[in-house]
Amino acid sequence: MSNRKQNSSYDKRSADKLLGVAAKKLGSDPETLRKQFQSGNYNSAVSSLSSKDQQLLQRALADPEMTAKVLNSPQAQEIFRKLSGK
């Protein structure tokens, strides 16, 4: 498998993981969040976040490389472990 294809599938898994965690915290489901984000209508999905956190999320979602970097950080991995109960 090419490196680009591997990165693409890894990024999708990371995004799916993030959507799952976010949906759980926001009381929604991952597919609804995905559709809202893809349509650019994520205001209702993130309305419970602070203004600062909403801006950070918007920047991260707009930049796939930044998203991957954040998701792969030790801090994010620790949060995933805690939220998933593993």
CORLIN-V979404 format. One line per field, one symbol per residue. ss: DSSP state (A for helix, B for strand, O for the rest). phi: phi as a letter, one per 40 degrees, with the letter a starting at -180 (. if undefined). psi: psi as a letter, one per 40 degrees, with the letter a starting at -180 (. if undefined). A space follows every 50 residues. Layout:
# CORLIN-V979404
ss: ???
phi: ???
psi: ???
This chain:
# CORLIN-V979404
ss: OOAAAAAAAAAAAAAAAAAAAAAAAAOOOAAAAAAAAAAOOOOOOOOOOO AAAAAAAAAAAAOAAAAAAAAOOAAAAAAAAAAAOO
phi: .cdcccccccccccccccccccccccgbbdcccdcccccgbbdccbcccc dcccccccccccbdccdccccccdcccccdccccgb
psi: hidddddddddddddddddddddddefaidddddddddeegedddedeii dddddddddddegddddddddeiddddddddddef.
